[in-house]
Amino acid sequence: MILLDIIMPRMDGWTTLAGLRQDPATAQVAVIMFTCDDRFVTRERAMREGVVDFLPRPVARDKLLACVRTHLQAVANARALDAVGRTLEATVAQLDTEA
């Protein structure tokens, strides 16, 4: 998971996000974007570009921690479901060979 501000000194968050999405090693990493720019158009762009959440600054500590926990749990759930799917596929394949 990456917490990414849109407004940064050397490279903005949009450019950083594009670079993350182009690299296969980071393309699927969950990104939470935050910024003082809370306009609808900015939120819409963030969601369109695949961030998992968007938080306006200043961000309350409790809200940020809850957001991070929620998305980490979502990743853990997705991995668990993927493991179950692989187990089911292996079981079906084994049953096909036995039949």
Chimera marker file (.cmm) of the C-alpha trace (Angstrom):
<marker_set name="trace">
<marker id="1" x="0.000" y="0.000" z="0.000" r="1" g="1" b="0" radius="0.5"/>
<marker id="2" x="1.186" y="3.493" z="-0.844" r="1" g="1" b="0" radius="0.5"/>
<marker id="3" x="-0.029" y="6.746" z="0.695" r="1" g="1" b="0" radius="0.5"/>
<marker id="4" x="0.413" y="9.370" z="-1.990" r="1" g="1" b="0" radius="0.5"/>
<marker id="5" x="-0.034" y="13.135" z="-1.875" r="1" g="1" b="0" radius="0.5"/>
<marker id="6" x="-0.908" y="14.875" z="-5.122" r="1" g="1" b="0" radius="0.5"/>
<marker id="7" x="1.125" y="17.985" z="-4.364" r="1" g="1" b="0" radius="0.5"/>
<marker id="8" x="4.817" y="17.152" z="-3.913" r="1" g="1" b="0" radius="0.5"/>
<marker id="9" x="7.954" y="19.239" z="-4.493" r="1" g="1" b="0" radius="0.5"/>
<marker id="10" x="9.706" y="17.447" z="-7.374" r="1" g="1" b="0" radius="0.5"/>
<marker id="11" x="7.066" y="15.276" z="-9.021" r="1" g="1" b="0" radius="0.5"/>
<marker id="12" x="3.323" y="15.506" z="-8.562" r="1" g="1" b="0" radius="0.5"/>
<marker id="13" x="1.214" y="12.576" z="-7.393" r="1" g="1" b="0" radius="0.5"/>
<marker id="14" x="-0.397" y="12.094" z="-10.808" r="1" g="1" b="0" radius="0.5"/>
<marker id="15" x="2.990" y="11.504" z="-12.439" r="1" g="1" b="0" radius="0.5"/>
<marker id="16" x="4.025" y="9.216" z="-9.597" r="1" g="1" b="0" radius="0.5"/>
<marker id="17" x="0.774" y="7.246" z="-9.890" r="1" g="1" b="0" radius="0.5"/>
<marker id="18" x="1.213" y="6.856" z="-13.651" r="1" g="1" b="0" radius="0.5"/>
<marker id="19" x="4.730" y="5.523" z="-13.105" r="1" g="1" b="0" radius="0.5"/>
<marker id="20" x="3.484" y="3.044" z="-10.496" r="1" g="1" b="0" radius="0.5"/>
<marker id="21" x="0.760" y="1.786" z="-12.829" r="1" g="1" b="0" radius="0.5"/>
<marker id="22" x="3.188" y="1.337" z="-15.756" r="1" g="1" b="0" radius="0.5"/>
<marker id="23" x="5.624" y="-0.816" z="-13.743" r="1" g="1" b="0" radius="0.5"/>
<marker id="24" x="4.437" y="-4.448" z="-13.511" r="1" g="1" b="0" radius="0.5"/>
<marker id="25" x="6.029" y="-4.723" z="-10.047" r="1" g="1" b="0" radius="0.5"/>
<marker id="26" x="3.829" y="-1.919" z="-8.663" r="1" g="1" b="0" radius="0.5"/>
<marker id="27" x="0.848" y="-1.861" z="-11.021" r="1" g="1" b="0" radius="0.5"/>
<marker id="28" x="-1.449" y="-3.643" z="-8.552" r="1" g="1" b="0" radius="0.5"/>
<marker id="29" x="-0.286" y="-1.912" z="-5.365" r="1" g="1" b="0" radius="0.5"/>
<marker id="30" x="-3.146" y="-0.223" z="-3.506" r="1" g="1" b="0" radius="0.5"/>
<marker id="31" x="-2.772" y="3.565" z="-3.482" r="1" g="1" b="0" radius="0.5"/>
<marker id="32" x="-4.533" y="5.911" z="-1.070" r="1" g="1" b="0" radius="0.5"/>
<marker id="33" x="-4.291" y="9.464" z="-2.341" r="1" g="1" b="0" radius="0.5"/>
<marker id="34" x="-4.612" y="12.511" z="-0.152" r="1" g="1" b="0" radius="0.5"/>
<marker id="35" x="-4.387" y="16.227" z="-0.844" r="1" g="1" b="0" radius="0.5"/>
<marker id="36" x="-5.666" y="19.622" z="0.145" r="1" g="1" b="0" radius="0.5"/>
<marker id="37" x="-7.396" y="19.765" z="-3.286" r="1" g="1" b="0" radius="0.5"/>
<marker id="38" x="-10.795" y="18.355" z="-2.359" r="1" g="1" b="0" radius="0.5"/>
<marker id="39" x="-12.641" y="19.303" z="-5.548" r="1" g="1" b="0" radius="0.5"/>
<marker id="40" x="-14.997" y="16.746" z="-7.070" r="1" g="1" b="0" radius="0.5"/>
<marker id="41" x="-13.018" y="16.699" z="-10.319" r="1" g="1" b="0" radius="0.5"/>
<marker id="42" x="-9.853" y="15.771" z="-8.406" r="1" g="1" b="0" radius="0.5"/>
<marker id="43" x="-11.609" y="12.980" z="-6.498" r="1" g="1" b="0" radius="0.5"/>
<marker id="44" x="-13.158" y="11.702" z="-9.727" r="1" g="1" b="0" radius="0.5"/>
<marker id="45" x="-9.782" y="11.629" z="-11.488" r="1" g="1" b="0" radius="0.5"/>
<marker id="46" x="-8.185" y="9.780" z="-8.576" r="1" g="1" b="0" radius="0.5"/>
<marker id="47" x="-10.855" y="7.079" z="-8.652" r="1" g="1" b="0" radius="0.5"/>
<marker id="48" x="-10.717" y="6.847" z="-12.443" r="1" g="1" b="0" radius="0.5"/>
<marker id="49" x="-6.962" y="6.319" z="-12.244" r="1" g="1" b="0" radius="0.5"/>
<marker id="50" x="-7.389" y="3.443" z="-9.827" r="1" g="1" b="0" radius="0.5"/>
<marker id="51" x="-6.688" y="4.716" z="-6.331" r="1" g="1" b="0" radius="0.5"/>
<marker id="52" x="-8.483" y="2.725" z="-3.648" r="1" g="1" b="0" radius="0.5"/>
<marker id="53" x="-9.373" y="5.768" z="-1.574" r="1" g="1" b="0" radius="0.5"/>
<marker id="54" x="-9.100" y="9.538" z="-1.532" r="1" g="1" b="0" radius="0.5"/>
<marker id="55" x="-8.734" y="11.560" z="1.655" r="1" g="1" b="0" radius="0.5"/>
<marker id="56" x="-8.834" y="15.355" z="1.893" r="1" g="1" b="0" radius="0.5"/>
<marker id="57" x="-6.139" y="17.018" z="4.001" r="1" g="1" b="0" radius="0.5"/>
<marker id="58" x="-5.735" y="17.602" z="6.780" r="1" g="1" b="0" radius="0.5"/>
<marker id="59" x="-6.407" y="13.931" z="7.475" r="1" g="1" b="0" radius="0.5"/>
<marker id="60" x="-7.427" y="12.958" z="10.987" r="1" g="1" b="0" radius="0.5"/>
<marker id="61" x="-5.094" y="10.254" z="12.334" r="1" g="1" b="0" radius="0.5"/>
<marker id="62" x="-7.981" y="7.942" z="13.285" r="1" g="1" b="0" radius="0.5"/>
<marker id="63" x="-9.585" y="8.261" z="9.858" r="1" g="1" b="0" radius="0.5"/>
<marker id="64" x="-6.285" y="7.527" z="8.086" r="1" g="1" b="0" radius="0.5"/>
<marker id="65" x="-5.620" y="4.479" z="10.272" r="1" g="1" b="0" radius="0.5"/>
<marker id="66" x="-9.153" y="3.169" z="9.692" r="1" g="1" b="0" radius="0.5"/>
<marker id="67" x="-8.757" y="3.643" z="5.943" r="1" g="1" b="0" radius="0.5"/>
<marker id="68" x="-5.411" y="1.826" z="5.894" r="1" g="1" b="0" radius="0.5"/>
<marker id="69" x="-6.783" y="-1.046" z="8.010" r="1" g="1" b="0" radius="0.5"/>
<marker id="70" x="-9.822" y="-1.394" z="5.741" r="1" g="1" b="0" radius="0.5"/>
<marker id="71" x="-7.758" y="-1.611" z="2.573" r="1" g="1" b="0" radius="0.5"/>
<marker id="72" x="-5.150" y="-3.937" z="4.087" r="1" g="1" b="0" radius="0.5"/>
<marker id="73" x="-7.996" y="-6.250" z="5.139" r="1" g="1" b="0" radius="0.5"/>
<marker id="74" x="-9.431" y="-6.085" z="1.615" r="1" g="1" b="0" radius="0.5"/>
<marker id="75" x="-6.056" y="-7.152" z="0.195" r="1" g="1" b="0" radius="0.5"/>
<marker id="76" x="-5.820" y="-10.002" z="2.718" r="1" g="1" b="0" radius="0.5"/>
<marker id="77" x="-9.360" y="-11.122" z="1.825" r="1" g="1" b="0" radius="0.5"/>
<marker id="78" x="-8.580" y="-11.061" z="-1.897" r="1" g="1" b="0" radius="0.5"/>
<marker id="79" x="-5.461" y="-13.173" z="-1.354" r="1" g="1" b="0" radius="0.5"/>
<marker id="80" x="-7.399" y="-15.665" z="0.760" r="1" g="1" b="0" radius="0.5"/>
<marker id="81" x="-10.100" y="-15.965" z="-1.917" r="1" g="1" b="0" radius="0.5"/>
<marker id="82" x="-7.431" y="-16.443" z="-4.573" r="1" g="1" b="0" radius="0.5"/>
<marker id="83" x="-5.907" y="-19.276" z="-2.519" r="1" g="1" b="0" radius="0.5"/>
<marker id="84" x="-9.324" y="-20.937" z="-2.142" r="1" g="1" b="0" radius="0.5"/>
<marker id="85" x="-9.885" y="-20.630" z="-5.899" r="1" g="1" b="0" radius="0.5"/>
<marker id="86" x="-6.538" y="-22.290" z="-6.654" r="1" g="1" b="0" radius="0.5"/>
<marker id="87" x="-7.365" y="-25.117" z="-4.221" r="1" g="1" b="0" radius="0.5"/>
<marker id="88" x="-10.746" y="-25.666" z="-5.860" r="1" g="1" b="0" radius="0.5"/>
<marker id="89" x="-9.205" y="-25.686" z="-9.332" r="1" g="1" b="0" radius="0.5"/>
<marker id="90" x="-6.627" y="-28.257" z="-8.220" r="1" g="1" b="0" radius="0.5"/>
<marker id="91" x="-9.361" y="-30.418" z="-6.677" r="1" g="1" b="0" radius="0.5"/>
<marker id="92" x="-11.459" y="-30.292" z="-9.848" r="1" g="1" b="0" radius="0.5"/>
<marker id="93" x="-8.415" y="-31.117" z="-11.974" r="1" g="1" b="0" radius="0.5"/>
<marker id="94" x="-7.639" y="-34.090" z="-9.744" r="1" g="1" b="0" radius="0.5"/>
<marker id="95" x="-11.241" y="-35.327" z="-9.935" r="1" g="1" b="0" radius="0.5"/>
<marker id="96" x="-11.119" y="-35.022" z="-13.746" r="1" g="1" b="0" radius="0.5"/>
<marker id="97" x="-8.014" y="-37.210" z="-13.922" r="1" g="1" b="0" radius="0.5"/>
<marker id="98" x="-9.567" y="-39.813" z="-11.601" r="1" g="1" b="0" radius="0.5"/>
<marker id="99" x="-12.768" y="-40.051" z="-13.616" r="1" g="1" b="0" radius="0.5"/>
<link id1="1" id2="2" r="1" g="1" b="0" radius="0.2"/>
<link id1="2" id2="3" r="1" g="1" b="0" radius="0.2"/>
<link id1="3" id2="4" r="1" g="1" b="0" radius="0.2"/>
<link id1="4" id2="5" r="1" g="1" b="0" radius="0.2"/>
<link id1="5" id2="6" r="1" g="1" b="0" radius="0.2"/>
<link id1="6" id2="7" r="1" g="1" b="0" radius="0.2"/>
<link id1="7" id2="8" r="1" g="1" b="0" radius="0.2"/>
<link id1="8" id2="9" r="1" g="1" b="0" radius="0.2"/>
<link id1="9" id2="10" r="1" g="1" b="0" radius="0.2"/>
<link id1="10" id2="11" r="1" g="1" b="0" radius="0.2"/>
<link id1="11" id2="12" r="1" g="1" b="0" radius="0.2"/>
<link id1="12" id2="13" r="1" g="1" b="0" radius="0.2"/>
<link id1="13" id2="14" r="1" g="1" b="0" radius="0.2"/>
<link id1="14" id2="15" r="1" g="1" b="0" radius="0.2"/>
<link id1="15" id2="16" r="1" g="1" b="0" radius="0.2"/>
<link id1="16" id2="17" r="1" g="1" b="0" radius="0.2"/>
<link id1="17" id2="18" r="1" g="1" b="0" radius="0.2"/>
<link id1="18" id2="19" r="1" g="1" b="0" radius="0.2"/>
<link id1="19" id2="20" r="1" g="1" b="0" radius="0.2"/>
<link id1="20" id2="21" r="1" g="1" b="0" radius="0.2"/>
<link id1="21" id2="22" r="1" g="1" b="0" radius="0.2"/>
<link id1="22" id2="23" r="1" g="1" b="0" radius="0.2"/>
<link id1="23" id2="24" r="1" g="1" b="0" radius="0.2"/>
<link id1="24" id2="25" r="1" g="1" b="0" radius="0.2"/>
<link id1="25" id2="26" r="1" g="1" b="0" radius="0.2"/>
<link id1="26" id2="27" r="1" g="1" b="0" radius="0.2"/>
<link id1="27" id2="28" r="1" g="1" b="0" radius="0.2"/>
<link id1="28" id2="29" r="1" g="1" b="0" radius="0.2"/>
<link id1="29" id2="30" r="1" g="1" b="0" radius="0.2"/>
<link id1="30" id2="31" r="1" g="1" b="0" radius="0.2"/>
<link id1="31" id2="32" r="1" g="1" b="0" radius="0.2"/>
<link id1="32" id2="33" r="1" g="1" b="0" radius="0.2"/>
<link id1="33" id2="34" r="1" g="1" b="0" radius="0.2"/>
<link id1="34" id2="35" r="1" g="1" b="0" radius="0.2"/>
<link id1="35" id2="36" r="1" g="1" b="0" radius="0.2"/>
<link id1="36" id2="37" r="1" g="1" b="0" radius="0.2"/>
<link id1="37" id2="38" r="1" g="1" b="0" radius="0.2"/>
<link id1="38" id2="39" r="1" g="1" b="0" radius="0.2"/>
<link id1="39" id2="40" r="1" g="1" b="0" radius="0.2"/>
<link id1="40" id2="41" r="1" g="1" b="0" radius="0.2"/>
<link id1="41" id2="42" r="1" g="1" b="0" radius="0.2"/>
<link id1="42" id2="43" r="1" g="1" b="0" radius="0.2"/>
<link id1="43" id2="44" r="1" g="1" b="0" radius="0.2"/>
<link id1="44" id2="45" r="1" g="1" b="0" radius="0.2"/>
<link id1="45" id2="46" r="1" g="1" b="0" radius="0.2"/>
<link id1="46" id2="47" r="1" g="1" b="0" radius="0.2"/>
<link id1="47" id2="48" r="1" g="1" b="0" radius="0.2"/>
<link id1="48" id2="49" r="1" g="1" b="0" radius="0.2"/>
<link id1="49" id2="50" r="1" g="1" b="0" radius="0.2"/>
<link id1="50" id2="51" r="1" g="1" b="0" radius="0.2"/>
<link id1="51" id2="52" r="1" g="1" b="0" radius="0.2"/>
<link id1="52" id2="53" r="1" g="1" b="0" radius="0.2"/>
<link id1="53" id2="54" r="1" g="1" b="0" radius="0.2"/>
<link id1="54" id2="55" r="1" g="1" b="0" radius="0.2"/>
<link id1="55" id2="56" r="1" g="1" b="0" radius="0.2"/>
<link id1="56" id2="57" r="1" g="1" b="0" radius="0.2"/>
<link id1="57" id2="58" r="1" g="1" b="0" radius="0.2"/>
<link id1="58" id2="59" r="1" g="1" b="0" radius="0.2"/>
<link id1="59" id2="60" r="1" g="1" b="0" radius="0.2"/>
<link id1="60" id2="61" r="1" g="1" b="0" radius="0.2"/>
<link id1="61" id2="62" r="1" g="1" b="0" radius="0.2"/>
<link id1="62" id2="63" r="1" g="1" b="0" radius="0.2"/>
<link id1="63" id2="64" r="1" g="1" b="0" radius="0.2"/>
<link id1="64" id2="65" r="1" g="1" b="0" radius="0.2"/>
<link id1="65" id2="66" r="1" g="1" b="0" radius="0.2"/>
<link id1="66" id2="67" r="1" g="1" b="0" radius="0.2"/>
<link id1="67" id2="68" r="1" g="1" b="0" radius="0.2"/>
<link id1="68" id2="69" r="1" g="1" b="0" radius="0.2"/>
<link id1="69" id2="70" r="1" g="1" b="0" radius="0.2"/>
<link id1="70" id2="71" r="1" g="1" b="0" radius="0.2"/>
<link id1="71" id2="72" r="1" g="1" b="0" radius="0.2"/>
<link id1="72" id2="73" r="1" g="1" b="0" radius="0.2"/>
<link id1="73" id2="74" r="1" g="1" b="0" radius="0.2"/>
<link id1="74" id2="75" r="1" g="1" b="0" radius="0.2"/>
<link id1="75" id2="76" r="1" g="1" b="0" radius="0.2"/>
<link id1="76" id2="77" r="1" g="1" b="0" radius="0.2"/>
<link id1="77" id2="78" r="1" g="1" b="0" radius="0.2"/>
<link id1="78" id2="79" r="1" g="1" b="0" radius="0.2"/>
<link id1="79" id2="80" r="1" g="1" b="0" radius="0.2"/>
<link id1="80" id2="81" r="1" g="1" b="0" radius="0.2"/>
<link id1="81" id2="82" r="1" g="1" b="0" radius="0.2"/>
<link id1="82" id2="83" r="1" g="1" b="0" radius="0.2"/>
<link id1="83" id2="84" r="1" g="1" b="0" radius="0.2"/>
<link id1="84" id2="85" r="1" g="1" b="0" radius="0.2"/>
<link id1="85" id2="86" r="1" g="1" b="0" radius="0.2"/>
<link id1="86" id2="87" r="1" g="1" b="0" radius="0.2"/>
<link id1="87" id2="88" r="1" g="1" b="0" radius="0.2"/>
<link id1="88" id2="89" r="1" g="1" b="0" radius="0.2"/>
<link id1="89" id2="90" r="1" g="1" b="0" radius="0.2"/>
<link id1="90" id2="91" r="1" g="1" b="0" radius="0.2"/>
<link id1="91" id2="92" r="1" g="1" b="0" radius="0.2"/>
<link id1="92" id2="93" r="1" g="1" b="0" radius="0.2"/>
<link id1="93" id2="94" r="1" g="1" b="0" radius="0.2"/>
<link id1="94" id2="95" r="1" g="1" b="0" radius="0.2"/>
<link id1="95" id2="96" r="1" g="1" b="0" radius="0.2"/>
<link id1="96" id2="97" r="1" g="1" b="0" radius="0.2"/>
<link id1="97" id2="98" r="1" g="1" b="0" radius="0.2"/>
<link id1="98" id2="99" r="1" g="1" b="0" radius="0.2"/>
</marker_set>
